[in-house]
Amino acid sequence: MDMGKWAYCGRWLQPTLNAGLCDFFARTMPFDIGIKGRIICSDGRFFLLKKDFAAAEKYFKRIDEKKLSALVDWFKQSHEKALKIASEAKDLNDLGRSYEIIMSPWWFPFLLERPMEDSLKKLKIKAEVLPLYPSVVLCQQAEAAKLFSGLKKIKFKGKKLADVPDLRLRKRIATHIKKFRFCGMHHFVGEPYSENKFFSNYVSDHDIKLRLARPKYQNLYLRVASACAWGRTFMAETSGMIQLRFRPMLERRAKELGISFDDMVWLMYDEMISGKFSRKVISERKKAYVMVPKGDGYSIISGEAAKKLADSMVLGEKASLKGLPAFPGVVKGKAKIVLNPGDINKIRKGDILVAPETTPDFFPAFSKVMAIVTEIGGVTSHAAIIAREFRIPCIIGAKNITSSINDGDLIEVDAINGKIRIIKKAS
């Protein structure tokens, strides 16, 4: 396959239901700048058209205060419109309508990231880019920290809400859990934030310093970067909210189709709606799949053929123990490779999270890890933003780092110079 017109964007492992919904990208752009919005998903690796990056760069070069204000309004309005559709949903056709609203503002900041970074470098601006508004994950952690403090004051050592003797504190905890139930839900994988998750974090909690202040940048490009950093993460968080609201409807659909929910997420959206699919295809897609544009739709290759095709798309990408510092610090700890939300369960206090990229469903790990290392990412990437909000040493852009390091390796992360050193290999 000719990959000359495509640009590699990063790796986000996810089932086909979520990847297929990316097809809604560019359908609801409020301005016509020539973005096609076609996507290749190859074993979790995403590629966008180079022409789309070029179109976004032209837009960025013409950015002004009015366009920045419109961009921020677009993020806010997309969130409100999508959740309104989800709240009033009558069937799963409304799931598609919700995603049609958020996919454009979710992907567009990614296209702007490269010209933003180039402009900041040319102007020799080294300020840390913080999101325009705190991420929902940060707000959740900050609120949980206050509740943990309340539990410590009464020397609570239990693991159940019903055992909390302070009725007022118990009610606050219940409200908190309900408010943030969507946390941990992303890509149709993972379970809602729950009582069990809250108390497991309390047991392993350690002191963390959070940045809740809203940034005040004078430079226009910094403010655009700040807005995009917030908007991109906000749309990912909105996706979790949508999935929570549609979860009962999705579970009913799985029963109607005679398959498990975990199997159903490996269908394409149209297959789930129509009920036309092969059970064999599901098992093959779990092994590997490649989704490529074909006409107005997509063609999907799965199984061994997909593995071979996916490998051919990344040949020549050498692994690296170097990257770009996103938040400074030098720490040592055991590496834990996280390729999907399920891998979060192996994270322990003091570990170093190593992943292709982080997403909002990684939130249970952020209060435990000593550092974050990702294969891709820029100034507006989720890993960079979370690292700055949580003040966690972080290196982004360490190519294929998940292939260079194994679970349990003792490593040093030098997030001042952007270097990762393997101290001792796991036995």
Residue pairs with C-beta under 8 A, 6 or more apart in sequence:
1 292
1 309
1 312
1 313
3 47
3 313
5 49
5 50
5 51
6 40
6 47
6 48
6 49
6 50
7 47
7 48
7 49
7 50
7 53
8 45
8 46
8 47
8 314
8 317
9 46
9 47
9 48
9 110
9 376
10 45
10 46
10 356
10 357
10 375
10 376
10 377
11 44
11 45
11 46
11 356
11 357
11 375
11 376
12 44
12 46
12 187
12 356
12 357
12 359
13 43
13 44
13 339
13 340
13 356
14 44
14 187
14 188
14 189
14 340
15 187
15 188
15 189
15 265
15 266
15 285
16 265
16 266
16 267
16 268
16 285
16 289
16 291
16 300
17 188
17 264
17 265
17 266
17 267
17 268
17 269
17 272
18 187
18 188
18 265
19 41
19 291
20 268
20 269
20 270
20 291
20 298
21 96
21 99
21 103
21 269
22 39
22 41
22 46
22 103
22 107
23 39
23 297
23 298
24 96
24 99
24 100
24 103
24 104
25 37
25 39
25 103
25 104
25 106
25 107
26 35
26 36
26 37
26 52
26 103
26 104
26 107
27 37
27 100
27 103
27 104
28 78
28 100
28 101
28 103
28 104
29 35
29 37
29 104
29 108
30 70
30 74
31 59
33 55
33 56
33 58
33 59
34 51
34 55
35 52
35 55
35 56
35 108
35 111
36 49
36 51
36 52
37 52
37 104
37 107
38 48
38 49
38 52
38 293
39 46
39 47
39 48
39 291
39 293
40 46
40 47
40 290
40 291
40 292
40 293
40 313
41 289
41 290
41 291
42 290
42 291
42 306
42 309
42 310
42 313
42 314
43 288
43 289
43 290
43 306
43 307
43 310
44 356
45 310
45 313
45 314
47 313
48 107
48 110
48 111
52 111
53 111
53 114
55 111
56 108
56 111
56 112
56 115
57 114
57 115
59 112
60 112
60 115
60 116
60 119
60 224
61 115
63 220
63 221
63 224
64 220
65 220
68 220
68 223
68 224
68 227
71 224
71 227
71 228
71 231
72 132
72 227
72 231
74 105
74 231
75 105
75 227
75 230
75 231
75 234
75 235
78 101
78 102
78 104
78 105
78 235
78 238
79 102
79 234
79 235
79 238
81 101
82 98
82 99
82 101
82 102
82 238
82 242
83 98
83 238
83 241
83 242
83 245
85 94
85 97
85 98
85 101
86 94
86 95
86 98
86 241
86 242
86 245
86 246
87 245
88 94
89 95
89 98
89 245
89 246
89 249
91 249
92 246
92 249
92 250
92 253
92 272
92 273
93 273
94 246
95 242
95 246
95 249
95 250
95 269
96 269
96 273
98 242
98 246
99 239
99 242
102 235
102 238
102 239
102 242
105 231
105 235
106 232
106 235
106 236
106 239
109 228
109 229
109 231
109 232
109 380
110 232
110 380
112 224
112 228
112 380
113 228
113 378
113 379
113 380
113 381
114 378
116 221
116 224
116 225
116 228
116 378
116 379
116 380
117 378
117 379
119 221
120 221
120 222
120 225
120 379
123 219
123 221
125 219
125 221
125 222
127 217
127 219
127 222
128 327
128 388
129 222
129 225
129 226
129 229
129 379
129 380
129 384
129 385
129 388
130 211
130 215
130 226
130 229
130 385
130 388
130 389
131 215
131 226
131 229
131 230
131 233
131 385
131 389
132 214
132 215
132 223
132 226
132 227
132 229
132 230
132 231
133 214
133 230
133 234
134 142
134 211
134 212
134 214
134 389
135 230
135 233
135 234
135 237
135 360
135 385
135 386
135 389
136 180
136 183
136 234
136 237
136 360
137 183
137 237
137 360
137 363
137 366
137 386
138 210
138 211
138 212
138 386
138 389
138 390
139 212
140 176
140 180
140 183
140 193
140 363
141 208
141 210
141 363
141 366
141 367
141 390
142 210
142 212
143 176
143 179
143 180
144 176
144 198
144 201
144 202
145 205
145 208
145 210
147 169
147 172
147 173
147 176
147 198
148 201
148 202
148 205
150 166
150 169
150 172
151 164
151 169
151 202
154 165
154 166
154 169
156 163
156 164
156 165
158 164
158 199
159 196
159 199
159 200
159 203
160 195
160 199
161 170
161 173
161 174
161 177
161 195
161 198
161 199
162 170
164 170
164 173
173 198
176 198
177 193
177 194
177 195
177 198
180 193
181 192
181 193
181 194
181 244
182 192
182 193
182 237
182 240
182 241
182 243
182 244
183 192
183 193
183 240
183 360
183 361
183 363
184 190
184 191
184 192
184 193
184 197
184 240
184 341
184 361
184 363
184 364
185 191
185 192
185 240
185 243
185 244
185 247
185 361
186 236
186 239
186 240
186 243
186 341
186 359
186 360
186 361
187 341
187 359
187 361
188 243
188 250
188 265
189 265
189 340
189 341
189 342
189 361
190 341
190 342
190 361
192 244
192 247
197 364
200 364
201 364
201 367
204 348
204 349
204 367
204 368
205 367
206 349
206 367
206 368
208 367
208 390
208 391
209 390
209 391
210 389
210 390
210 391
211 388
211 389
211 390
211 391
215 226
217 223
217 226
225 379
225 380
228 380
229 379
229 380
229 384
229 385
232 380
232 382
233 360
233 382
233 385
236 359
236 360
236 382
237 360
240 360
240 361
250 261
250 264
251 261
253 264
253 272
254 260
254 261
254 263
254 264
256 275
257 264
257 272
257 275
257 277
259 279
259 282
263 279
263 282
264 272
266 281
266 282
266 285
266 286
267 277
267 282
268 298
268 300
271 277
281 302
284 302
284 303
284 306
285 300
285 302
285 303
287 302
287 303
287 304
287 306
287 307
288 302
288 303
288 304
288 306
288 307
288 310
289 300
289 301
289 302
289 306
290 300
290 301
290 302
290 306
290 309
290 310
290 313
291 298
291 299
291 300
292 298
292 299
292 300
292 301
293 299
301 309
317 399
317 400
318 399
318 400
319 399
319 400
319 401
319 403
319 404
320 398
320 399
320 400
320 401
320 404
321 398
321 401
321 404
321 419
321 420
321 421
321 422
322 398
322 418
322 419
322 420
323 373
323 374
323 395
323 396
323 397
323 398
323 399
323 401
323 418
323 420
324 395
324 396
324 397
324 418
325 394
325 395
325 415
325 416
325 417
325 418
326 372
326 377
326 381
326 383
326 384
326 387
326 388
326 394
326 395
326 396
326 415
327 384
327 387
327 388
327 391
327 392
327 393
327 394
327 415
328 393
328 415
328 416
329 371
329 392
329 393
329 413
329 415
329 416
330 393
330 412
330 413
330 414
330 415
330 416
331 352
331 370
331 371
331 393
331 412
331 413
331 415
332 370
332 410
332 411
332 412
332 413
332 423
333 350
333 351
333 352
333 369
333 370
333 371
333 410
333 411
333 413
334 348
334 350
334 351
334 352
334 408
334 409
334 410
334 411
334 426
335 351
335 352
335 354
335 373
335 405
335 406
335 407
335 408
335 409
335 410
335 411
336 343
336 346
336 347
336 348
336 351
336 352
336 353
336 354
336 407
336 408
337 343
337 354
337 355
337 402
337 405
337 406
337 407
338 344
338 346
338 347
338 353
338 354
338 355
338 362
338 365
339 355
339 356
339 402
341 359
341 361
341 362
344 361
344 362
344 364
344 365
346 407
347 353
347 364
347 365
347 368
347 369
348 368
349 368
350 368
350 369
350 370
351 368
351 369
351 370
352 369
352 370
352 371
352 372
352 373
352 411
352 413
353 362
353 365
353 369
353 371
353 372
353 373
354 373
354 374
354 401
354 402
354 405
355 362
355 372
355 373
355 374
355 375
355 383
355 402
356 374
356 375
356 376
356 402
357 374
357 375
357 376
357 377
357 381
357 382
357 383
358 372
358 374
358 382
358 383
358 386
359 382
360 382
366 386
366 390
366 392
367 390
369 392
370 392
370 393
370 413
371 392
371 393
371 394
371 395
371 413
371 415
372 383
372 386
372 387
372 392
372 393
372 394
372 395
373 394
373 395
373 396
373 398
373 401
373 413
373 420
374 381
374 383
374 394
374 395
374 396
374 397
374 398
374 401
375 397
375 398
375 399
375 400
375 401
375 402
376 396
376 397
377 383
377 384
377 396
377 397
378 384
378 396
378 397
381 396
383 394
383 396
384 394
384 396
386 392
386 394
387 393
387 394
388 394
393 413
393 415
394 415
395 413
395 415
395 418
395 419
395 420
398 420
401 420
404 422
405 411
405 420
405 422
406 425
406 426
407 426
408 426
408 427
409 422
409 423
409 424
409 425
409 426
410 422
410 423
410 424
410 426
411 420
411 421
411 422
411 423
412 420
412 421
412 423
413 420
414 420
414 421
